[in-house]
Amino acid sequence: MIPAVAYRQKLTSGVTILRYDTKQPGIASISKTSGEAIPAANVPADLYPAEAFQETIRLTAGMPYTKRGGVVLKKKKVEACLPDPKDETPEEAAEEVVVDSAEYEKLVRAYTDKSGKFSYDLIGKDFIRFAHASRTVRQMAAEKAAIKKMRNYVVVNKIRKVVGNSRLTEAQALKMGDLLDETNPKSLYKPLDAELRKMSASDKQKK
């Protein structure tokens, strides 16, 4: 048993599990042939084991699929080891908002390779390509903007383009990127930050 809530999500006929002790959602589609869960490529098996998805499918059987926006989990003491919500800062409370699972699923699918695994290398290279192609990023580099500010611009606008939703808020897009960064054994942003530093240094040398 894990501390979480779950519902049927209108993705590709799937289910979503939201744990109280992590920001990473567990997303899985349901096989039309076997009826078993097919977890998204980047879903951590230690947080969301196959048994959890199968139990979710069983418990939500017959319930309608929903297309919902951001879901807010109001924390409660499901276990003594979990933090008391009263002790949270406003920033920590804001992090409880889970971005639209449908949009997150689109992002995951876009960077899933032929073997069915999520490619951090692919999305990292895409971020770098976007940075070099963006006039705004080049201008920011010329003005010696902070690396984090440049990175956020790249991440937000690239994710908006990939998921096909220009109305995605900056906070939502950055949350998607952070969720992927948390599951990356290395760092999703390290190569991008290094490239942005090169762009800034190169512009300085030209001057």
MDTraj code that builds the backbone (N, CA, C; nanometers):
import mdtraj as md
import numpy as np

residues = "MET ILE PRO ALA VAL ALA TYR ARG GLN LYS LEU THR SER GLY VAL THR ILE LEU ARG TYR ASP THR LYS GLN PRO GLY ILE ALA SER ILE SER LYS THR SER GLY GLU ALA ILE PRO ALA ALA ASN VAL PRO ALA ASP LEU TYR PRO ALA GLU ALA PHE GLN GLU THR ILE ARG LEU THR ALA GLY MET PRO TYR THR LYS ARG GLY GLY VAL VAL LEU LYS LYS LYS LYS VAL GLU ALA CYS LEU PRO ASP PRO LYS ASP GLU THR PRO GLU GLU ALA ALA GLU GLU VAL VAL VAL ASP SER ALA GLU TYR GLU LYS LEU VAL ARG ALA TYR THR ASP LYS SER GLY LYS PHE SER TYR ASP LEU ILE GLY LYS ASP PHE ILE ARG PHE ALA HIS ALA SER ARG THR VAL ARG GLN MET ALA ALA GLU LYS ALA ALA ILE LYS LYS MET ARG ASN TYR VAL VAL VAL ASN LYS ILE ARG LYS VAL VAL GLY ASN SER ARG LEU THR GLU ALA GLN ALA LEU LYS MET GLY ASP LEU LEU ASP GLU THR ASN PRO LYS SER LEU TYR LYS PRO LEU ASP ALA GLU LEU ARG LYS MET SER ALA SER ASP LYS GLN LYS LYS".split()
xyz = np.array([
    [0.0845, -0.1195, 0.0000],
    [0.0000, 0.0000, 0.0000],
    [0.0877, 0.1241, 0.0000],
    [0.0574, 0.2206, -0.0877],
    [0.1331, 0.3445, -0.0931],
    [0.0401, 0.4618, -0.0660],
    [0.0916, 0.5712, -0.0060],
    [0.0074, 0.6876, 0.0232],
    [-0.0222, 0.7655, -0.1036],
    [-0.1382, 0.7447, -0.1630],
    [-0.1672, 0.8079, -0.2911],
    [-0.3168, 0.8111, -0.3197],
    [-0.3525, 0.8880, -0.4224],
    [-0.4876, 0.8878, -0.4767],
    [-0.4728, 0.8513, -0.6242],
    [-0.5805, 0.8027, -0.6857],
    [-0.5715, 0.7612, -0.8261],
    [-0.7040, 0.7848, -0.8964],
    [-0.6966, 0.7974, -1.0287],
    [-0.8171, 0.8143, -1.1093],
    [-0.7890, 0.7711, -1.2520],
    [-0.8958, 0.7523, -1.3280],
    [-0.8812, 0.7162, -1.4691],
    [-0.8668, 0.8442, -1.5498],
    [-0.7605, 0.8508, -1.6286],
    [-0.7282, 0.9712, -1.7034],
    [-0.7538, 0.9508, -1.8516],
    [-0.8143, 1.0496, -1.9145],
    [-0.8427, 1.0405, -2.0571],
    [-0.7176, 1.0750, -2.1359],
    [-0.6260, 0.9797, -2.1412],
    [-0.5038, 0.9959, -2.2200],
    [-0.5220, 0.9048, -2.3400],
    [-0.4777, 0.7811, -2.3230],
    [-0.5034, 0.6795, -2.4235],
    [-0.5747, 0.5674, -2.3507],
    [-0.6750, 0.6041, -2.2758],
    [-0.7433, 0.5123, -2.1842],
    [-0.6411, 0.4654, -2.0805],
    [-0.6187, 0.5447, -1.9811],
    [-0.5171, 0.5112, -1.8826],
    [-0.5541, 0.5513, -1.7422],
    [-0.4582, 0.5342, -1.6500],
    [-0.4786, 0.5692, -1.5104],
    [-0.3624, 0.6549, -1.4623],
    [-0.3907, 0.7367, -1.3630],
    [-0.2890, 0.8224, -1.3033],
    [-0.2909, 0.8028, -1.1522],
    [-0.1727, 0.7860, -1.0930],
    [-0.1600, 0.7736, -0.9483],
    [-0.0798, 0.8929, -0.8984],
    [-0.1300, 0.9578, -0.7941],
    [-0.0615, 1.0729, -0.7358],
    [-0.0243, 1.0404, -0.5918],
    [0.1052, 1.0280, -0.5660],
    [0.1513, 1.0001, -0.4301],
    [0.1560, 1.1287, -0.3482],
    [0.1372, 1.1143, -0.2169],
    [0.1456, 1.2295, -0.1287],
    [0.2899, 1.2671, -0.0974],
    [0.3829, 1.1729, -0.1167],
    [0.5205, 1.1980, -0.0739],
    [0.6174, 1.2269, -0.1881],
    [0.5654, 1.2559, -0.3089],
    [0.6524, 1.2923, -0.4205],
    [0.5738, 1.3715, -0.5239],
    [0.6433, 1.4558, -0.5997],
    [0.5771, 1.5351, -0.7033],
    [0.5625, 1.4562, -0.8336],
    [0.6347, 1.3455, -0.8453],
    [0.6346, 1.2656, -0.9676],
    [0.5055, 1.1840, -0.9787],
    [0.4219, 1.2113, -1.0808],
    [0.2991, 1.1320, -1.0969],
    [0.3285, 0.9984, -1.1624],
    [0.2453, 0.8995, -1.1345],
    [0.2584, 0.7691, -1.1984],
    [0.1517, 0.7585, -1.3065],
    [0.1927, 0.7475, -1.4311],
    [0.0992, 0.7461, -1.5442],
    [0.1138, 0.6159, -1.6218],
    [0.0023, 0.5557, -1.6563],
    [0.0061, 0.4312, -1.7347],
    [-0.1164, 0.4225, -1.8246],
    [-0.0956, 0.3710, -1.9444],
    [-0.2083, 0.3450, -2.0337],
    [-0.2542, 0.2019, -2.0050],
    [-0.3696, 0.1653, -2.0596],
    [-0.4220, 0.0307, -2.0373],
    [-0.4264, -0.0436, -2.1704],
    [-0.3605, -0.1596, -2.1744],
    [-0.3568, -0.2399, -2.2962],
    [-0.4977, -0.2820, -2.3367],
    [-0.5319, -0.2592, -2.4632],
    [-0.6645, -0.2964, -2.5121],
    [-0.6787, -0.4470, -2.5302],
    [-0.5662, -0.5173, -2.5364],
    [-0.5713, -0.6619, -2.5558],
    [-0.5663, -0.7389, -2.4245],
    [-0.4729, -0.7024, -2.3363],
    [-0.4588, -0.7751, -2.2099],
    [-0.5284, -0.7081, -2.0923],
    [-0.5555, -0.5778, -2.1058],
    [-0.6180, -0.5049, -1.9966],
    [-0.5202, -0.4683, -1.8860],
    [-0.3915, -0.4938, -1.9080],
    [-0.2902, -0.4635, -1.8074],
    [-0.2325, -0.3238, -1.8268],
    [-0.1738, -0.2714, -1.7205],
    [-0.1171, -0.1375, -1.7239],
    [0.0147, -0.1353, -1.8001],
    [0.0351, -0.0279, -1.8762],
    [0.1605, -0.0056, -1.9471],
    [0.2150, 0.1287, -1.8982],
    [0.3036, 0.1269, -1.7964],
    [0.3555, 0.2516, -1.7393],
    [0.4297, 0.3361, -1.8419],
    [0.4210, 0.4688, -1.8262],
    [0.4950, 0.5599, -1.9123],
    [0.6442, 0.5318, -1.8962],
    [0.7205, 0.5640, -1.9987],
    [0.8617, 0.5266, -2.0033],
    [0.9444, 0.5751, -1.8841],
    [0.9133, 0.6928, -1.8318],
    [0.9990, 0.7481, -1.7255],
    [0.9416, 0.7319, -1.5853],
    [0.8385, 0.6494, -1.5687],
    [0.7787, 0.6303, -1.4366],
    [0.8684, 0.5404, -1.3516],
    [0.9150, 0.5880, -1.2356],
    [1.0037, 0.5082, -1.1494],
    [0.9304, 0.3857, -1.0938],
    [0.9853, 0.2676, -1.1188],
    [0.9210, 0.1435, -1.0737],
    [0.9223, 0.1306, -0.9213],
    [1.0211, 0.1947, -0.8561],
    [1.0260, 0.1839, -0.7107],
    [0.9163, 0.2659, -0.6435],
    [0.8742, 0.3737, -0.7105],
    [0.7658, 0.4559, -0.6575],
    [0.6288, 0.4039, -0.6999],
    [0.6224, 0.3534, -0.8232],
    [0.4961, 0.3057, -0.8779],
    [0.5130, 0.1644, -0.9366],
    [0.5102, 0.0628, -0.8513],
    [0.5258, -0.0758, -0.9003],
    [0.4060, -0.1182, -0.9839],
    [0.4263, -0.2223, -1.0626],
    [0.3202, -0.2725, -1.1510],
    [0.1951, -0.3089, -1.0725],
    [0.2158, -0.3608, -0.9509],
    [0.1013, -0.4009, -0.8686],
    [0.0119, -0.2823, -0.8343],
    [0.0722, -0.1639, -0.8169],
    [-0.0056, -0.0445, -0.7827],
    [-0.0974, -0.0061, -0.8982],
    [-0.0444, -0.0168, -1.0204],
    [-0.1262, 0.0162, -1.1367],
    [-0.2393, -0.0854, -1.1553],
    [-0.2070, -0.2135, -1.1355],
    [-0.3097, -0.3160, -1.1513],
    [-0.4201, -0.2989, -1.0462],
    [-0.3812, -0.2617, -0.9246],
    [-0.4791, -0.2375, -0.8185],
    [-0.5655, -0.1161, -0.8526],
    [-0.5018, -0.0133, -0.9120],
    [-0.5758, 0.1060, -0.9521],
    [-0.6785, 0.0726, -1.0598],
    [-0.6376, -0.0086, -1.1561],
    [-0.7297, -0.0491, -1.2627],
    [-0.8479, -0.1250, -1.2044],
    [-0.8191, -0.2112, -1.1072],
    [-0.9263, -0.2909, -1.0458],
    [-1.0229, -0.2023, -0.9680],
    [-0.9675, -0.1099, -0.8889],
    [-1.0507, -0.0265, -0.8026],
    [-1.1308, 0.0789, -0.8803],
    [-1.0787, 0.1188, -0.9969],
    [-1.1491, 0.2221, -1.0746],
    [-1.2306, 0.1624, -1.1889],
    [-1.2406, 0.0303, -1.1933],
    [-1.3170, -0.0357, -1.2990],
    [-1.4597, 0.0180, -1.3034],
    [-1.5026, 0.0559, -1.4224],
    [-1.6383, 0.1062, -1.4380],
    [-1.6506, 0.2557, -1.4213],
    [-1.5461, 0.3191, -1.3696],
    [-1.5500, 0.4643, -1.3537],
    [-1.5204, 0.5318, -1.4874],
    [-1.5769, 0.6504, -1.5092],
    [-1.5542, 0.7196, -1.6367],
    [-1.4129, 0.7757, -1.6454],
    [-1.3646, 0.7892, -1.7681],
    [-1.2349, 0.8526, -1.7891],
    [-1.2566, 1.0029, -1.7850],
    [-1.1636, 1.0754, -1.7247],
    [-1.1790, 1.2192, -1.7143],
    [-1.0621, 1.2906, -1.7786],
    [-1.0920, 1.4087, -1.8325],
    [-0.9875, 1.4953, -1.8857],
    [-0.9825, 1.6149, -1.7931],
    [-0.8872, 1.6130, -1.7011],
    [-0.8831, 1.7171, -1.5993],
    [-0.7552, 1.7979, -1.6092],
    [-0.7595, 1.9196, -1.5560],
    [-0.6420, 2.0051, -1.5546],
    [-0.5553, 1.9726, -1.4354],
    [-0.4909, 2.0763, -1.3786],
    [-0.4036, 2.0532, -1.2650],
    [-0.4808, 1.9968, -1.1463],
    [-0.4221, 1.9024, -1.0783],
    [-0.4842, 1.8403, -0.9616],
    [-0.4082, 1.8828, -0.8376],
    [-0.4803, 1.9282, -0.7373],
    [-0.4164, 1.9712, -0.6126],
    [-0.4386, 1.8652, -0.5065],
    [-0.3300, 1.8161, -0.4509],
    [-0.3392, 1.7190, -0.3423],
    [-0.3328, 1.7938, -0.2101],
    [-0.4362, 1.7822, -0.1289],
    [-0.4343, 1.8411, 0.0035],
    [-0.3771, 1.7372, 0.0980],
    [-0.2558, 1.7591, 0.1390],
    [-0.1848, 1.6592, 0.2185],
    [-0.2547, 1.6292, 0.3505],
    [-0.2394, 1.5073, 0.3933],
    [-0.2883, 1.4675, 0.5235],
    [-0.1877, 1.3686, 0.5808],
    [-0.1964, 1.3409, 0.7073],
    [-0.1016, 1.2502, 0.7710],
    [-0.1410, 1.1063, 0.7417],
    [-0.0951, 1.0568, 0.6259],
    [-0.1260, 0.9186, 0.5920],
    [-0.0295, 0.8250, 0.6635],
    [0.0854, 0.8769, 0.7010],
    [0.1824, 0.8002, 0.7774],
    [0.2513, 0.8961, 0.8721],
    [0.2970, 0.8454, 0.9840],
    [0.3613, 0.9311, 1.0835],
    [0.4881, 0.9948, 1.0291],
    [0.5516, 0.9304, 0.9317],
    [0.6786, 0.9810, 0.8811],
    [0.6595, 1.0957, 0.7835],
    [0.5379, 1.1192, 0.7363],
    [0.5149, 1.2261, 0.6409],
    [0.5112, 1.3604, 0.7129],
    [0.5570, 1.4702, 0.6477],
    [0.5605, 1.6011, 0.7124],
    [0.4211, 1.6560, 0.7378],
    [0.4092, 1.7371, 0.8419],
    [0.2832, 1.8018, 0.8740],
    [0.2633, 1.9185, 0.7780],
    [0.1482, 1.9246, 0.7070],
    [0.1231, 2.0341, 0.6131],
    [0.1336, 2.1716, 0.6773],
    [0.1107, 2.1821, 0.8077],
    [0.1180, 2.3104, 0.8764],
    [0.2587, 2.3650, 0.8777],
    [0.3564, 2.2762, 0.8605],
    [0.4959, 2.3184, 0.8645],
    [0.5468, 2.3628, 0.7278],
    [0.4631, 2.3542, 0.6261],
    [0.5075, 2.3860, 0.4904],
    [0.5145, 2.5359, 0.4663],
    [0.6079, 2.5754, 0.3832],
    [0.6163, 2.7141, 0.3398],
    [0.5205, 2.7308, 0.2227],
    [0.4840, 2.8552, 0.1846],
    [0.3966, 2.8766, 0.0690],
    [0.4533, 2.8149, -0.0578],
    [0.5874, 2.8196, -0.0711],
    [0.6500, 2.7630, -0.1909],
    [0.6319, 2.6119, -0.1957],
    [0.6480, 2.5469, -0.0801],
    [0.6325, 2.4017, -0.0749],
    [0.4882, 2.3616, -0.0998],
    [0.3947, 2.4414, -0.0468],
    [0.2536, 2.4116, -0.0682],
    [0.2187, 2.4229, -0.2154],
    [0.2791, 2.5216, -0.2835],
    [0.2516, 2.5418, -0.4260],
    [0.2996, 2.4233, -0.5080],
    [0.4047, 2.3545, -0.4603],
    [0.4598, 2.2418, -0.5331],
    [0.3679, 2.1205, -0.5318],
    [0.2622, 2.1267, -0.4499],
    [0.1685, 2.0150, -0.4454],
    [0.0846, 2.0070, -0.5719],
    [0.0799, 2.1170, -0.6466],
    [-0.0001, 2.1194, -0.7679],
    [0.0645, 2.0290, -0.8724],
    [-0.0085, 1.9334, -0.9179],
    [0.0414, 1.8415, -1.0198],
    [-0.0084, 1.8891, -1.1549],
    [0.0831, 1.9074, -1.2502],
    [0.0444, 1.9591, -1.3805],
    [-0.0446, 1.8607, -1.4546],
    [-0.1121, 1.9119, -1.5563],
    [-0.2056, 1.8325, -1.6354],
    [-0.1373, 1.7063, -1.6857],
    [-0.1869, 1.5926, -1.6427],
    [-0.1251, 1.4654, -1.6783],
    [-0.1247, 1.4402, -1.8287],
    [-0.2270, 1.4869, -1.8981],
    [-0.2335, 1.4675, -2.0428],
    [-0.1187, 1.5392, -2.1122],
    [-0.0877, 1.6601, -2.0677],
    [0.0218, 1.7355, -2.1264],
    [0.1554, 1.6696, -2.0937],
    [0.1689, 1.6243, -1.9696],
    [0.2932, 1.5591, -1.9279],
    [0.3150, 1.4312, -2.0071],
    [0.2060, 1.3581, -2.0309],
    [0.2153, 1.2352, -2.1096],
    [0.2605, 1.2649, -2.2518],
    [0.2129, 1.3747, -2.3103],
    [0.2541, 1.4137, -2.4457],
    [0.4044, 1.4386, -2.4493],
    [0.4538, 1.5057, -2.3465],
    [0.5967, 1.5362, -2.3400],
    [0.6784, 1.4084, -2.3298],
    [0.6332, 1.3166, -2.2456],
    [0.7041, 1.1891, -2.2288],
    [0.7047, 1.1113, -2.3595],
    [0.5906, 1.1048, -2.4259],
    [0.5816, 1.0301, -2.5511],
    [0.6716, 1.0881, -2.6590],
    [0.6812, 1.2217, -2.6620],
    [0.7612, 1.2887, -2.7641],
    [0.9083, 1.2505, -2.7578],
    [0.9563, 1.2154, -2.6384],
    [1.0979, 1.1823, -2.6228],
    [1.1205, 1.0368, -2.5807],
    [1.0272, 0.9516, -2.6167],
    [1.0434, 0.8088, -2.5926],
    [1.1006, 0.7459, -2.7191],
    [1.2121, 0.6754, -2.7067],
    [1.2779, 0.6200, -2.8250],
    [1.2100, 0.4916, -2.8737],
    [1.2644, 0.4327, -2.9782],
    [1.2035, 0.3156, -3.0410],
    [1.1997, 0.1936, -2.9491],
    [1.2893, 0.1917, -2.8502],
    [1.2922, 0.0782, -2.7587],
    [1.1898, 0.0944, -2.6459],
    [1.1196, 0.2085, -2.6449],
    [1.0181, 0.2316, -2.5437],
    [1.0710, 0.2993, -2.4181],
    [1.1969, 0.3469, -2.4235],
    [1.2567, 0.4130, -2.3078],
    [1.2618, 0.5643, -2.3291],
    [1.2428, 0.6382, -2.2211],
    [1.2503, 0.7838, -2.2299],
    [1.3954, 0.8241, -2.2513],
    [1.4200, 0.9130, -2.3483],
    [1.5562, 0.9546, -2.3822],
    [1.5868, 1.0941, -2.3273],
    [1.6634, 1.0975, -2.2188],
    [1.7059, 1.2257, -2.1632],
    [1.8035, 1.2934, -2.2588],
    [1.8808, 1.2134, -2.3304],
    [1.9770, 1.2670, -2.4262],
    [1.9042, 1.3402, -2.5384],
    [1.7935, 1.2843, -2.5843],
    [1.7170, 1.3435, -2.6946],
    [1.6567, 1.4778, -2.6548],
    [1.5935, 1.4829, -2.5382],
    [1.5323, 1.6092, -2.4966],
    [1.6390, 1.7130, -2.4641],
    [1.7533, 1.6677, -2.4103],
    [1.8622, 1.7595, -2.3805],
    [1.9162, 1.8249, -2.5067],
    [1.9347, 1.7459, -2.6120],
    [1.9839, 1.7989, -2.7391],
    [1.8816, 1.8925, -2.8026],
    [1.7538, 1.8615, -2.7827],
    [1.6478, 1.9459, -2.8366],
    [1.6476, 2.0825, -2.7683],
    [1.6722, 2.0837, -2.6385],
    [1.6810, 2.2099, -2.5654],
    [1.7964, 2.2944, -2.6209],
    [1.9094, 2.2300, -2.6456],
    [2.0269, 2.3010, -2.6961],
    [2.0029, 2.3553, -2.8368],
    [1.9393, 2.2751, -2.9221],
    [1.9079, 2.3208, -3.0581],
    [1.8157, 2.4425, -3.0536],
    [1.7182, 2.4356, -2.9641],
    [1.6246, 2.5471, -2.9507],
    [1.6971, 2.6732, -2.9075],
    [1.7920, 2.6586, -2.8139],
    [1.8676, 2.7733, -2.7638],
    [1.9441, 2.8423, -2.8763],
    [2.0093, 2.7645, -2.9610],
    [2.0875, 2.8219, -3.0712],
    [1.9985, 2.8845, -3.1780],
    [1.8788, 2.8291, -3.1963],
    [1.7885, 2.8791, -3.3007],
    [1.7070, 2.9998, -3.2555],
    [1.7017, 3.0242, -3.1260],
    [1.6182, 3.1320, -3.0724],
    [1.6894, 3.2672, -3.0735],
    [1.6278, 3.3630, -3.1405],
    [1.6821, 3.4983, -3.1432],
    [1.6803, 3.5593, -3.0027],
    [1.5754, 3.5272, -2.9277],
    [1.5629, 3.5805, -2.7918],
    [1.6751, 3.5301, -2.7019],
    [1.7072, 3.4012, -2.7128],
    [1.8144, 3.3442, -2.6307],
    [1.9488, 3.4064, -2.6685],
    [1.9712, 3.4259, -2.7980],
    [2.0965, 3.4875, -2.8418],
    [2.1080, 3.6300, -2.7891],
    [1.9950, 3.7006, -2.7860],
    [1.9946, 3.8361, -2.7337],
    [2.0217, 3.8354, -2.5837],
    [1.9637, 3.7392, -2.5150],
    [1.9859, 3.7269, -2.3707],
    [2.1329, 3.6971, -2.3420],
    [2.1938, 3.6150, -2.4271],
    [2.3361, 3.5829, -2.4113],
    [2.4205, 3.7077, -2.4319],
    [2.3816, 3.7908, -2.5301],
    [2.4547, 3.9146, -2.5583],
    [2.4449, 4.0122, -2.4420],
    [2.3317, 4.0084, -2.3739],
    [2.3099, 4.0978, -2.2608],
    [2.3588, 4.0367, -2.1293],
    [2.4246, 3.9199, -2.1388],
    [2.4795, 3.8486, -2.0223],
    [2.3737, 3.8225, -1.9147],
    [2.2584, 3.7722, -1.9610],
    [2.1511, 3.7371, -1.8678],
    [2.1937, 3.6168, -1.7842],
    [2.1305, 3.5990, -1.6706],
    [2.1623, 3.4860, -1.5826],
    [2.1331, 3.3548, -1.6552],
    [2.2176, 3.2559, -1.6335],
    [2.2017, 3.1264, -1.6987],
    [2.0650, 3.0653, -1.6669],
    [2.0217, 3.0756, -1.5427],
    [1.8925, 3.0194, -1.5036],
    [1.7786, 3.0854, -1.5795],
    [1.7865, 3.2163, -1.5996],
    [1.6827, 3.2885, -1.6725],
    [1.6771, 3.2408, -1.8174],
    [1.7946, 3.2211, -1.8778],
    [1.8018, 3.1738, -2.0161],
    [1.7489, 3.0310, -2.0253],
    [1.7900, 2.9486, -1.9276],
    [1.7451, 2.8087, -1.9271],
    [1.5936, 2.8005, -1.9154],
    [1.5368, 2.8778, -1.8243],
    [1.3918, 2.8759, -1.8059],
    [1.3183, 2.9148, -1.9336],
    [1.3725, 3.0120, -2.0049],
    [1.3091, 3.0544, -2.1309],
    [1.3089, 2.9387, -2.2312],
    [1.4228, 2.8715, -2.2415],
    [1.4350, 2.7590, -2.3335],
    [1.3381, 2.6467, -2.2962],
    [1.3404, 2.6065, -2.1695],
    [1.2576, 2.4950, -2.1226],
    [1.1087, 2.5235, -2.1417],
    [1.0652, 2.6405, -2.0987],
    [0.9235, 2.6757, -2.1070],
    [0.8744, 2.6777, -2.2514],
    [0.9466, 2.7479, -2.3374],
    [0.8996, 2.7635, -2.4752],
    [0.9138, 2.6364, -2.5584],
    [1.0169, 2.5563, -2.5305],
    [1.0314, 2.4303, -2.6024],
    [0.9222, 2.3329, -2.5612],
    [0.8929, 2.3243, -2.4314],
    [0.7885, 2.2336, -2.3842],
    [0.6522, 2.2753, -2.4377],
    [0.6239, 2.4053, -2.4386],
    [0.4979, 2.4540, -2.4941],
    [0.4827, 2.4090, -2.6399],
    [0.5915, 2.4179, -2.7141],
    [0.5878, 2.3799, -2.8557],
    [0.5679, 2.2299, -2.8719],
    [0.6369, 2.1510, -2.7921],
    [0.6289, 2.0052, -2.8029],
    [0.4898, 1.9529, -2.7689],
    [0.4297, 2.0064, -2.6619],
    [0.2977, 1.9577, -2.6208],
    [0.1849, 2.0261, -2.6973],
    [0.2196, 2.1278, -2.7772],
    [0.1190, 2.1948, -2.8586],
    [0.0224, 2.2795, -2.7790],
    [0.0703, 2.3410, -2.6710],
    [-0.0165, 2.4232, -2.5870],
    [0.0564, 2.5510, -2.5482],
    [0.0308, 2.6590, -2.6214],
    [0.0962, 2.7866, -2.5952],
    [0.0423, 2.8536, -2.4693],
    [-0.0709, 2.8041, -2.4172],
    [-0.1304, 2.8618, -2.2961],
    [-0.0778, 2.7966, -2.1684],
    [0.0109, 2.6993, -2.1843],
    [0.0712, 2.6353, -2.0679],
    [0.1460, 2.7416, -1.9893],
    [0.1210, 2.7509, -1.8598],
    [0.1866, 2.8552, -1.7808],
    [0.3344, 2.8234, -1.7624],
    [0.4101, 2.9261, -1.7285],
    [0.5533, 2.9064, -1.7052],
    [0.5752, 2.8085, -1.5906],
    [0.4939, 2.8207, -1.4860],
    [0.5073, 2.7328, -1.3696],
    [0.4798, 2.5876, -1.4069],
    [0.3791, 2.5637, -1.4897],
    [0.3456, 2.4282, -1.5317],
    [0.4568, 2.3676, -1.6157],
    [0.5077, 2.4458, -1.7121],
    [0.6133, 2.3955, -1.7999],
    [0.7399, 2.3641, -1.7205],
    [0.7753, 2.4538, -1.6290],
    [0.8953, 2.4310, -1.5485],
    [0.8773, 2.3109, -1.4560],
    [0.7551, 2.2903, -1.4069],
    [0.7283, 2.1744, -1.3213],
    [0.7494, 2.0448, -1.4012],
    [0.7047, 2.0432, -1.5276],
    [0.7255, 1.9252, -1.6119],
    [0.8746, 1.8968, -1.6276],
    [0.9506, 2.0030, -1.6556],
    [1.0944, 1.9860, -1.6710],
    [1.1589, 1.9371, -1.5422],
    [1.1149, 1.9919, -1.4286],
    [1.1708, 1.9515, -1.2993],
    [1.1396, 1.8058, -1.2667],
    [1.0186, 1.7611, -1.3033],
    [0.9817, 1.6219, -1.2786],
    [1.0731, 1.5280, -1.3566],
    [1.1054, 1.5652, -1.4799],
    [1.1959, 1.4837, -1.5607],
    [1.3381, 1.4897, -1.5054],
    [1.3780, 1.6080, -1.4594],
    [1.5118, 1.6239, -1.4042],
    [1.5303, 1.5388, -1.2789],
    [1.4239, 1.5265, -1.1980],
    [1.4305, 1.4481, -1.0749],
    [1.4504, 1.2998, -1.1017],
    [1.4001, 1.2519, -1.2154],
    [1.4119, 1.1096, -1.2463],
    [1.5357, 1.0786, -1.3305],
    [1.6086, 1.1825, -1.3682],
    [1.7297, 1.1637, -1.4480],
    [1.8461, 1.1262, -1.3570],
    [1.9136, 1.0130, -1.3820],
    [2.0275, 0.9710, -1.2992],
    [2.1384, 1.0759, -1.2951],
    [2.1492, 1.1572, -1.3997],
    [2.2527, 1.2609, -1.4059],
    [2.1866, 1.3968, -1.3831],
    [2.1753, 1.4751, -1.4879],
    [2.1084, 1.6040, -1.4784],
    [2.0548, 1.6423, -1.6153],
    [1.9285, 1.6745, -1.6215],
    [1.8678, 1.7122, -1.7482],
    [1.9187, 1.8470, -1.7961],
    [1.9495, 1.9350, -1.7013],
    [1.9840, 2.0725, -1.7367],
    [2.1337, 2.1013, -1.7478],
    [2.2176, 2.0130, -1.6977],
    [2.3619, 2.0401, -1.6963],
    [2.4188, 2.0662, -1.8365],
    [2.3882, 1.9831, -1.9382],
    [2.4409, 2.0090, -2.0729],
    [2.3895, 2.1412, -2.1304],
    [2.2618, 2.1725, -2.1043],
    [2.2042, 2.2974, -2.1538],
    [2.2715, 2.4168, -2.0885],
    [2.2910, 2.4120, -1.9582],
    [2.3557, 2.5221, -1.8879],
    [2.4978, 2.5443, -1.9408],
    [2.5678, 2.4355, -1.9678],
    [2.7045, 2.4463, -2.0196],
    [2.7047, 2.5131, -2.1566],
    [2.6075, 2.4781, -2.2395],
    [2.5988, 2.5362, -2.3743],
    [2.5616, 2.6841, -2.3667],
    [2.4738, 2.7194, -2.2741],
    [2.4348, 2.8601, -2.2570],
    [2.5532, 2.9436, -2.2110],
    [2.6383, 2.8849, -2.1261],
    [2.7591, 2.9564, -2.0814],
    [2.8524, 2.9803, -2.2002],
    [2.8633, 2.8806, -2.2887],
    [2.9472, 2.8951, -2.4087],
    [2.8939, 3.0061, -2.4982],
    [2.7614, 3.0116, -2.5112],
    [2.7000, 3.1145, -2.5957],
    [2.7293, 3.2526, -2.5393],
    [2.7213, 3.2670, -2.4072],
    [2.7483, 3.3956, -2.3433],
    [2.8948, 3.4330, -2.3578],
    [2.9837, 3.3358, -2.3400],
    [3.1279, 3.3608, -2.3515],
    [3.1650, 3.3968, -2.4947],
    [3.1054, 3.3279, -2.5904],
    [3.1328, 3.3517, -2.7313],
    [3.0909, 3.4929, -2.7694],
    [2.9749, 3.5343, -2.7195],
    [2.9270, 3.6690, -2.7510],
    [3.0190, 3.7746, -2.6900],
    [3.0718, 3.7465, -2.5723],
    [3.1618, 3.8399, -2.5054],
    [3.2906, 3.8561, -2.5826],
    [3.3420, 3.7455, -2.6391],
    [3.4652, 3.7490, -2.7154],
    [3.4474, 3.8308, -2.8441],
    [3.3257, 3.8207, -2.9044],
    [3.2998, 3.8945, -3.0278],
    [3.3059, 4.0445, -3.0040],
    [3.2600, 4.0840, -2.8823],
    [3.2626, 4.2261, -2.8500],
    [3.4052, 4.2748, -2.8260],
])
top = md.Topology()
chain = top.add_chain()
for i, resn in enumerate(residues, 1):
    res = top.add_residue(resn, chain, resSeq=i)
    for name in ("N", "CA", "C"):
        top.add_atom(name, md.element.get_by_symbol(name[0]), res)
traj = md.Trajectory(xyz[None], top)
